[in-house]
Amino acid sequence: MDSTTRKGQSMGFRNSSGHLPHPYVREYYESCLGPVPYSRYEGKWLQFFGLVADHIVKQIGPKKVLDAGCAKGFLVEALRDRGVEAYGIDLSEYAISQVRRDIKRYCRVASLVDPIAERFDLIVCIEVLEHIPEETARQVIANLCRSTDDILFSSTPDDFAEVTHVNVRPRSYWNALFAEQGFDFDVEFDASRIAPHAMRFVKRSVRCCVIDALLTQREQLRQTFERTDEEQRKVIQALERRLEKIEQSIGWKAVVHLKRLRERLCPLHSVRQSVYLSLRSGLLALMNGTWRSLLSGARNREQLAQAHPGTGSTIDADPALVTPATIPIAPESALAHSLLDGLKGLEIGPAAHNPFGLNTRNVELPAAHEFYAGEQRRLSGLEPPQVDLWAAADNIPVPDQSEGFILTSHILEHLPNVVGALMEWDRIVIDGGYVFMIVPHKWAFAPDATRELTSFEHFIDDYVQKASIESHPIDGVPGGKMGHYHTFTPDSVLQVVEWMCRNKLCDWKLVAREDIDTKVGNGFTLVFMVLHRDRAGCCAEETVS
């Protein structure tokens, strides 16, 4: 079944008794549309219509849009979220009842067989007319064309298996019907964001021959591909020459030699590596003028394990229970060094008392830094790390696939929209790079210990509602705004990541797991390899198959 058909459009026609019989009720959307139910909780659909809305806004730029056959209003809400005055109509009362609460006023139950009173800059009609008998479909097209001069249209040309498909036709058939209304097929417009068979029709006073336009476009594309191939060959050759020079340089050979030497002398998880990392942390502490903190921290480690359970990048203990210059410096992570050495990445929410010793730029939210920097100085006597990028964890101003890794320690619990943040990290990390996260156990912070574990549905709802530090409820959240929004176990995080992978929001492979992290010991470690290869092709295939 063509998955764009799964939108479940339900624009029907009146029978002789004047009723509107149609099968587009709850059961249809939940069980008759293939392996992925047509639900906002299946992230695939919101992502798909978000991409369609982005394309419409960027390439067409309409001010007022109608989604004819809007089903549950996913496209309407995506356009509204992008500032477009969008509306929707659909025959199914059940579908309209499922429209997002703040969007319901813009969607209504109606039949496309009836004339459309208003005019629109653009009408979108996705996988609707194959559900309508041929004699009625002509009337629907006439109604659409009277209310706009611009139509984005798709109707499956080959899905005869769906029992509600009573009018499956090739694209040439629909082109002829729109031509009767004075609408031309716009061969220059790429409508493949919707489906491979989607088309744009525009009303024109002087009509063009479609065959001539397609032949012209084919020649233009051939010339463009030839130029692009030549340019890409030159770029690849230049990169290969640069890489060859780097590999032959003395500096690169020295780095490779030293890394191999360190791996031989200090194997992963060996006693020698633990001693090496402890000495390195001690030297860094001395260089930062924190030797007193190091000594006093060793004497007070047992006391702080009870009074200050959270020793990640945030200070979660009661300040009255911790005195200045008593927070121990956590040793560097052998696991992090084994995977991330030689890469450049971002550390979100860094802390001076919890160093990793990696090649990172530090990311921090200004509002959070104002509090935690002061607490860092007061409780440990340490200067907070330098901040390189002022940004929220789910909106970091760096290019796509520009970093070797994302590193976080005791950060995930402070994020109101976990799925949104993970999607942002996926965008940033290169193919084959890593997301390395240490997350506190519930028992690590006393106020969290008695809370219920955050449910999977809660994480998905935060994503659907686009939760932020301004909108996420703070009832029962320790610390209030920017406090511990959520509690986790390793399996609950993995459940969210697996759901994201199923819905093509990311493609991550778990490469390391510590149920008790070997850095501080009050959390768990999960390390994912980020994969981008063939992602675009897989996603495109998923939307049309």
C-alpha positions as CSV (number, residue, x, y, z in Angstrom):
1,M,0.0,0.0,0.0
2,D,1.2,3.5,-0.8
3,S,1.9,5.0,2.6
4,T,0.7,8.4,1.6
5,T,-2.7,6.7,1.1
6,R,-2.5,5.9,4.8
7,K,-3.4,9.5,5.4
8,G,-6.8,7.9,5.4
9,Q,-8.6,10.6,3.4
10,S,-12.3,10.2,3.7
11,M,-14.1,12.6,1.4
12,G,-17.1,10.6,0.3
13,F,-20.3,11.2,-1.6
14,R,-24.0,11.1,-0.7
15,N,-26.0,8.1,-1.4
16,S,-29.7,8.1,-2.5
17,S,-30.9,8.5,1.1
18,G,-28.8,11.6,1.6
19,H,-26.5,10.0,4.2
20,L,-22.7,10.0,4.0
21,P,-21.6,6.3,4.3
22,H,-17.9,5.8,4.7
23,P,-15.6,3.4,6.5
24,Y,-13.3,6.0,7.9
25,V,-13.9,5.5,11.6
26,R,-11.4,4.7,14.4
27,E,-10.9,1.1,13.3
28,Y,-9.9,2.3,9.8
29,Y,-7.1,4.5,11.1
30,E,-5.8,2.1,13.7
31,S,-5.8,-1.2,11.8
32,C,-6.5,-0.8,8.0
33,L,-3.6,1.4,7.0
34,G,-0.7,-0.9,7.1
35,P,1.9,-1.6,9.8
36,V,2.2,2.0,11.1
37,P,-1.1,3.3,12.6
38,Y,-2.1,6.8,11.5
39,S,-1.4,8.4,14.9
40,R,0.4,11.5,16.1
41,Y,2.2,9.2,18.5
42,E,3.9,7.5,15.6
43,G,6.5,10.2,15.0
44,K,6.8,9.3,11.3
45,W,3.6,11.1,10.4
46,L,4.4,14.4,12.1
47,Q,7.9,14.3,10.6
48,F,6.5,13.6,7.2
49,F,3.9,16.4,7.2
50,G,6.5,18.7,8.8
51,L,8.7,18.2,5.8
52,V,5.8,18.8,3.4
53,A,5.0,22.0,5.2
54,D,8.6,23.2,5.1
55,H,8.6,22.5,1.4
56,I,5.4,24.4,0.8
57,V,6.5,27.4,2.8
58,K,10.0,27.6,1.2
59,Q,9.0,26.8,-2.4
60,I,5.5,28.3,-2.7
61,G,5.1,30.7,0.2
62,P,1.3,30.8,0.4
63,K,-0.5,32.9,3.0
64,K,-3.8,31.0,3.1
65,V,-4.0,27.2,2.5
66,L,-6.7,24.6,2.5
67,D,-6.0,20.9,3.1
68,A,-8.8,19.2,1.2
69,G,-9.2,15.9,3.0
70,C,-7.2,16.8,6.0
71,A,-7.9,13.6,8.1
72,K,-6.5,14.3,11.6
73,G,-5.1,17.7,10.5
74,F,-1.4,16.9,10.7
75,L,-0.6,19.1,7.7
76,V,-2.8,21.9,9.0
77,E,-1.1,22.0,12.3
78,A,2.4,21.8,10.6
79,L,1.5,24.8,8.4
80,R,0.0,26.7,11.4
81,D,3.1,26.1,13.4
82,R,5.0,27.8,10.6
83,G,2.9,30.9,10.5
84,V,0.6,29.9,7.5
85,E,-3.1,30.6,7.7
86,A,-4.2,27.0,7.1
87,Y,-7.6,25.2,7.2
88,G,-8.8,21.7,6.7
89,I,-12.0,19.8,5.8
90,D,-12.7,16.1,5.9
91,L,-15.7,13.9,5.8
92,S,-14.8,11.8,8.8
93,E,-16.2,13.1,12.1
94,Y,-13.8,10.7,13.9
95,A,-10.7,12.2,12.1
96,I,-11.7,15.7,12.8
97,S,-12.2,14.8,16.5
98,Q,-8.6,13.8,16.6
99,V,-7.2,17.2,15.4
100,R,-4.8,18.8,17.8
101,R,-6.8,20.8,20.4
102,D,-5.5,24.3,19.4
103,I,-6.1,23.5,15.7
104,K,-9.6,22.2,15.9
105,R,-11.2,25.6,15.2
106,Y,-9.5,25.6,11.8
107,C,-10.8,22.1,10.7
108,R,-14.3,21.0,10.0
109,V,-16.4,18.1,8.8
110,A,-17.4,18.7,5.1
111,S,-17.6,17.0,1.8
112,L,-15.6,18.1,-1.3
113,V,-18.6,17.4,-3.4
114,D,-20.1,20.6,-2.0
115,P,-18.8,23.9,-3.3
116,I,-16.0,25.6,-1.3
117,A,-17.1,29.1,-0.4
118,E,-13.7,30.7,0.3
119,R,-10.7,31.3,-1.9
120,F,-7.2,30.1,-1.1
121,D,-3.7,30.9,-2.3
122,L,-3.1,27.1,-2.4
123,I,-5.2,24.0,-2.0
124,V,-3.5,20.7,-1.1
125,C,-5.3,17.4,-1.9
126,I,-3.2,14.4,-0.9
127,E,-4.5,10.9,-1.6
128,V,-8.2,11.7,-1.7
129,L,-9.7,11.3,-5.2
130,E,-8.9,7.6,-5.5
131,H,-11.5,7.2,-2.8
132,I,-14.2,8.9,-4.9
133,P,-16.1,7.5,-7.9
134,E,-15.1,8.8,-11.3
135,E,-18.3,10.8,-12.0
136,T,-18.0,12.5,-8.6
137,A,-14.2,13.1,-8.8
138,R,-14.8,15.4,-11.8
139,Q,-17.1,17.6,-9.7
140,V,-14.6,17.7,-6.9
141,I,-11.8,18.9,-9.2
142,A,-14.1,21.6,-10.5
143,N,-14.9,22.7,-6.9
144,L,-11.1,22.8,-6.1
145,C,-10.3,24.8,-9.2
146,R,-12.9,27.4,-8.5
147,S,-11.4,28.2,-5.1
148,T,-7.8,28.6,-6.0
149,D,-5.2,29.1,-8.8
150,D,-2.7,26.7,-7.3
151,I,-3.2,23.0,-6.4
152,L,-0.8,20.5,-4.9
153,F,-2.3,17.1,-5.8
154,S,-1.5,13.4,-5.4
155,S,-3.5,10.2,-6.0
156,T,-1.9,6.8,-6.0
157,P,-1.6,5.4,-9.6
158,D,-1.2,1.8,-8.7
159,D,-2.6,0.8,-5.3
160,F,-5.6,-1.3,-6.2
161,A,-5.4,-3.4,-3.0
162,E,-7.0,-0.9,-0.7
163,V,-10.8,-1.7,-0.6
164,T,-11.8,2.0,-0.4
165,H,-9.8,2.8,-3.6
166,V,-12.6,3.0,-6.3
167,N,-10.9,5.4,-8.7
168,V,-7.2,4.5,-9.1
169,R,-5.8,6.3,-12.2
170,P,-2.5,7.2,-13.8
171,R,-1.1,10.7,-13.6
172,S,-2.0,11.5,-17.2
173,Y,-5.7,11.0,-16.3
174,W,-5.6,13.6,-13.6
175,N,-3.6,15.9,-15.8
176,A,-6.3,15.8,-18.4
177,L,-9.1,16.6,-15.9
178,F,-7.2,19.6,-14.5
179,A,-6.5,20.8,-18.0
180,E,-10.2,20.9,-18.7
181,Q,-10.4,23.5,-15.9
182,G,-7.6,25.6,-17.4
183,F,-4.8,24.3,-15.1
184,D,-1.3,23.4,-16.3
185,F,0.9,20.7,-14.8
186,D,3.9,22.6,-13.4
187,V,6.8,20.5,-14.6
188,E,9.4,22.7,-12.9
189,F,8.0,22.1,-9.4
190,D,9.4,19.2,-7.3
191,A,6.4,17.7,-5.5
192,S,8.2,14.5,-4.4
193,R,8.2,15.6,-0.8
194,I,4.6,14.4,-0.8
195,A,5.0,11.3,-3.1
196,P,6.8,10.3,-6.3
197,H,3.5,10.7,-8.2
198,A,2.5,14.1,-6.7
199,M,2.0,17.1,-9.0
200,R,1.4,20.8,-8.9
201,F,-1.3,22.4,-11.2
202,V,-1.3,26.1,-11.8
203,K,-4.1,28.1,-13.6
204,R,-2.6,30.0,-16.5
205,S,-4.1,32.1,-19.3
206,V,-1.6,30.8,-21.8
207,R,-1.3,27.1,-21.5
208,C,1.9,25.1,-22.2
209,C,2.3,21.8,-23.9
210,V,3.3,19.4,-21.2
211,I,5.4,17.2,-23.5
212,D,7.5,20.2,-24.8
213,A,8.0,21.4,-21.2
214,L,9.1,18.0,-20.0
215,L,11.6,17.6,-22.9
216,T,13.1,21.0,-22.2
217,Q,13.4,20.2,-18.5
218,R,15.1,16.8,-19.3
219,E,17.8,18.6,-21.3
220,Q,18.3,21.2,-18.6
221,L,18.7,18.4,-16.0
222,R,21.1,16.5,-18.2
223,Q,23.4,19.6,-18.5
224,T,23.1,20.3,-14.8
225,F,24.1,16.7,-13.8
226,E,27.1,16.9,-16.1
227,R,28.3,20.1,-14.5
228,T,27.7,18.8,-11.0
229,D,29.5,15.6,-11.7
230,E,32.6,17.4,-12.9
231,E,32.5,19.8,-9.9
232,Q,32.2,16.9,-7.5
233,R,35.1,15.1,-9.1
234,K,37.3,18.2,-8.6
235,V,36.2,18.6,-5.0
236,I,36.9,14.9,-4.2
237,Q,40.3,15.1,-5.9
238,A,41.2,18.2,-3.9
239,L,40.1,16.5,-0.6
240,E,42.1,13.4,-1.4
241,R,45.2,15.5,-2.0
242,R,44.7,17.3,1.3
243,L,44.2,14.0,3.2
244,E,47.3,12.5,1.6
245,K,49.4,15.5,2.8
246,I,48.0,15.2,6.3
247,E,48.7,11.5,6.5
248,Q,52.2,12.1,5.4
249,S,52.9,14.9,7.8
250,I,55.2,14.4,10.8
251,G,52.5,15.7,13.2
252,W,49.9,13.2,12.1
253,K,52.4,10.3,12.3
254,A,53.4,11.4,15.8
255,V,49.8,11.5,17.0
256,V,49.1,8.0,15.6
257,H,52.3,6.7,17.1
258,L,51.6,8.2,20.5
259,K,48.0,6.8,20.5
260,R,49.2,3.3,19.7
261,L,51.9,3.6,22.3
262,R,49.3,4.6,24.9
263,E,47.0,1.8,24.0
264,R,49.9,-0.7,24.4
265,L,51.1,0.7,27.7
266,C,47.6,1.4,29.1
267,P,45.1,-1.1,27.7
268,L,41.3,-0.3,28.0
269,H,39.9,-1.1,31.5
270,S,43.4,-2.0,32.8
271,V,44.8,-0.9,36.2
272,R,47.5,1.1,34.4
273,Q,44.9,3.0,32.4
274,S,43.0,3.9,35.6
275,V,46.3,5.1,37.2
276,Y,47.1,7.1,34.1
277,L,43.7,8.8,34.0
278,S,43.8,9.5,37.7
279,L,47.3,11.1,37.3
280,R,46.0,13.1,34.4
281,S,43.0,14.4,36.3
282,G,45.3,15.3,39.2
283,L,47.6,17.3,36.9
284,L,44.7,19.1,35.4
285,A,43.5,19.9,38.9
286,L,46.9,21.3,39.9
287,M,47.1,23.3,36.7
288,N,43.7,24.8,37.6
289,G,44.9,25.7,41.1
290,T,42.5,23.2,42.7
291,W,44.8,20.9,44.7
292,R,43.1,21.8,48.0
293,S,39.8,20.7,46.5
294,L,41.3,17.5,45.4
295,L,42.8,16.7,48.9
296,S,39.7,17.7,50.9
297,G,37.5,15.8,48.4
298,A,39.4,12.6,49.0
299,R,38.8,12.9,52.8
300,N,35.1,13.7,52.4
301,R,34.1,11.3,49.6
302,E,32.0,9.1,51.8
303,Q,30.2,12.1,53.4
304,L,29.5,13.6,50.0
305,A,28.1,10.3,48.6
306,Q,25.3,10.8,51.0
307,A,24.9,14.6,51.0
308,H,25.6,15.3,47.3
309,P,24.5,12.3,45.1
310,G,24.4,14.3,41.9
311,T,28.0,15.0,40.7
312,G,27.4,15.5,37.0
313,S,27.2,18.7,35.3
314,T,24.7,20.1,37.7
315,I,24.7,20.6,41.5
316,D,21.8,18.8,42.9
317,A,22.7,18.6,46.6
318,D,21.3,20.7,49.3
319,P,23.8,23.6,49.6
320,A,23.5,23.5,53.4
321,L,25.0,20.0,53.4
322,V,28.1,20.8,51.3
323,T,30.8,23.2,52.3
324,P,33.1,25.0,49.8
325,A,36.0,23.2,48.3
326,T,34.8,19.7,49.2
327,I,33.4,18.4,45.9
328,P,35.9,15.7,44.7
329,I,37.2,15.9,41.1
330,A,35.8,12.9,39.3
331,P,38.3,10.8,37.3
332,E,38.2,11.0,33.6
333,S,36.3,8.2,31.8
334,A,38.3,5.4,30.3
335,L,35.3,4.5,28.1
336,A,35.0,8.0,26.8
337,H,38.7,8.1,25.9
338,S,38.6,4.7,24.2
339,L,35.8,5.9,21.9
340,L,36.2,9.6,21.5
341,D,40.0,10.3,21.5
342,G,41.0,11.8,18.2
343,L,37.5,13.3,17.5
344,K,36.2,16.8,18.1
345,G,32.8,17.2,19.7
346,L,30.5,19.2,21.9
347,E,30.0,18.8,25.6
348,I,26.6,20.0,26.8
349,G,26.6,21.4,30.3
350,P,30.3,21.0,31.3
351,A,31.5,21.0,34.9
352,A,35.0,21.7,36.2
353,H,34.6,19.0,38.9
354,N,33.6,16.4,36.3
355,P,36.3,16.7,33.5
356,F,36.5,14.4,30.6
357,G,39.8,15.6,29.1
358,L,38.5,15.4,25.5
359,N,38.7,17.8,22.5
360,T,35.3,19.6,23.0
361,R,33.6,22.9,22.7
362,N,31.4,23.6,25.6
363,V,27.6,24.3,25.2
364,E,25.5,25.9,27.9
365,L,22.2,27.6,28.3
366,P,22.7,31.2,29.6
367,A,19.9,30.9,32.2
368,A,21.3,27.7,33.6
369,H,24.9,29.0,33.6
370,E,24.0,31.9,35.8
371,F,23.0,29.6,38.6
372,Y,25.3,26.6,38.2
373,A,28.5,28.8,37.7
374,G,27.9,30.4,41.0
375,E,27.2,27.1,42.7
376,Q,30.3,25.6,41.2
377,R,32.5,28.4,42.6
378,R,30.7,28.3,46.0
379,L,30.7,24.5,46.5
380,S,34.0,23.5,45.0
381,G,36.2,26.7,44.7
382,L,36.6,25.9,41.0
383,E,36.1,28.2,38.1
384,P,33.4,26.9,35.7
385,P,34.6,25.8,32.3
386,Q,34.7,28.3,29.5
387,V,31.5,28.3,27.4
388,D,32.0,28.3,23.7
389,L,28.4,28.1,22.5
390,W,25.5,29.7,24.3
391,A,22.6,27.5,23.3
392,A,19.9,25.1,24.5
393,A,20.6,21.4,24.2
394,D,17.9,21.0,21.5
395,N,18.8,24.0,19.4
396,I,22.6,24.3,18.9
397,P,23.7,26.6,16.1
398,V,26.2,24.4,14.3
399,P,26.0,22.8,10.8
400,D,24.5,19.4,10.1
401,Q,27.0,16.5,10.7
402,S,29.7,18.8,11.8
403,E,30.8,17.2,15.1
404,G,32.4,13.9,15.9
405,F,30.4,13.4,19.1
406,I,27.9,14.8,21.6
407,L,28.9,14.3,25.3
408,T,26.6,14.8,28.2
409,S,26.8,14.0,31.9
410,H,23.7,14.4,34.1
411,I,22.0,16.6,31.5
412,L,19.2,14.4,30.1
413,E,17.0,14.8,33.2
414,H,17.0,18.6,32.8
415,L,15.6,18.5,29.2
416,P,11.8,19.1,28.8
417,N,11.7,17.5,25.3
418,V,14.0,14.5,25.3
419,V,13.1,13.3,21.8
420,G,13.6,16.8,20.4
421,A,17.1,17.0,22.0
422,L,18.1,13.6,20.7
423,M,16.9,14.5,17.2
424,E,19.1,17.7,17.4
425,W,22.1,15.7,18.5
426,D,21.5,13.2,15.6
427,R,21.5,16.2,13.2
428,I,24.8,17.5,14.5
429,V,26.9,14.3,14.8
430,I,28.8,12.9,11.7
431,D,28.1,9.5,10.2
432,G,29.9,7.0,12.5
433,G,30.2,9.6,15.3
434,Y,28.9,9.1,18.9
435,V,26.3,10.3,21.4
436,F,27.9,9.6,24.8
437,M,25.5,10.2,27.8
438,I,25.7,9.6,31.5
439,V,22.3,9.8,33.1
440,P,21.6,9.7,36.9
441,H,19.8,6.8,38.5
442,K,16.6,7.7,40.4
443,W,18.3,6.9,43.7
444,A,21.1,9.3,42.9
445,F,19.1,12.4,44.0
446,A,16.8,12.1,47.1
447,P,13.8,14.0,45.7
448,D,13.9,11.7,42.6
449,A,14.0,8.5,44.6
450,T,10.3,8.6,45.5
451,R,9.0,9.8,42.1
452,E,7.5,7.5,39.6
453,L,9.6,6.6,36.6
454,T,8.8,8.8,33.7
455,S,6.6,6.8,31.3
456,F,7.3,6.2,27.6
457,E,4.1,8.0,26.7
458,H,5.2,11.1,28.6
459,F,8.4,11.4,26.5
460,I,6.4,11.0,23.3
461,D,3.8,13.5,24.4
462,D,6.5,16.0,25.3
463,Y,7.8,15.6,21.7
464,V,4.3,16.0,20.1
465,Q,3.6,19.1,22.3
466,K,7.0,20.5,21.6
467,A,7.6,21.0,25.3
468,S,10.1,23.7,26.3
469,I,11.4,25.1,29.6
470,E,8.6,27.6,29.3
471,S,5.8,25.2,28.6
472,H,6.6,22.0,30.4
473,P,4.6,21.6,33.7
474,I,6.8,21.9,36.8
475,D,4.4,20.4,39.3
476,G,6.4,17.8,41.2
477,V,9.6,18.7,39.3
478,P,12.5,19.0,41.8
479,G,14.1,22.4,41.3
480,G,11.2,23.7,39.2
481,K,12.0,25.2,35.9
482,M,15.2,23.6,34.5
483,G,15.1,21.0,37.3
484,H,14.7,17.3,37.0
485,Y,11.8,17.0,34.5
486,H,12.2,13.3,34.1
487,T,13.6,10.1,35.8
488,F,15.2,7.3,33.8
489,T,16.5,3.7,33.8
490,P,18.8,2.5,31.0
491,D,15.9,0.5,29.5
492,S,13.6,3.5,29.5
493,V,16.1,5.6,27.5
494,L,16.7,2.7,25.1
495,Q,12.9,2.4,24.6
496,V,12.7,6.0,23.5
497,V,15.7,5.6,21.1
498,E,14.3,2.4,19.6
499,W,11.0,4.2,19.0
500,M,12.8,7.0,17.3
501,C,14.7,4.5,15.1
502,R,11.5,2.7,14.1
503,N,10.0,6.0,13.1
504,K,13.1,7.1,11.1
505,L,13.8,10.0,13.5
506,C,17.3,8.6,13.9
507,D,19.4,5.6,13.2
508,W,21.5,4.8,16.3
509,K,23.4,1.7,17.3
510,L,24.1,1.0,21.0
511,V,27.9,0.4,21.2
512,A,28.5,0.6,25.0
513,R,26.4,0.4,28.2
514,E,27.3,0.7,31.9
515,D,24.5,0.1,34.3
516,I,26.6,1.8,36.9
517,D,28.8,4.4,35.2
518,T,32.6,4.1,35.8
519,K,33.1,7.8,36.1
520,V,31.2,8.9,39.2
521,G,29.2,5.9,40.0
522,N,25.7,7.4,40.5
523,G,24.3,7.0,37.0
524,F,24.4,4.8,33.9
525,T,26.2,5.2,30.7
526,L,24.8,4.7,27.2
527,V,26.9,5.3,24.1
528,F,25.3,5.2,20.6
529,M,26.9,5.3,17.2
530,V,25.1,7.7,14.9
531,L,24.5,6.4,11.3
532,H,23.5,8.6,8.4
533,R,24.4,6.4,5.4
534,D,21.4,5.8,3.2
535,R,19.2,7.5,5.7
536,A,17.7,9.9,3.2
537,G,16.9,7.0,0.8
538,C,15.4,4.9,3.6
539,C,13.2,7.7,4.7
540,A,12.0,8.5,1.2
541,E,11.2,4.9,0.6
542,E,9.3,4.7,3.9
543,T,7.0,7.5,2.9
544,V,6.0,5.9,-0.4
545,S,6.0,2.1,0.3
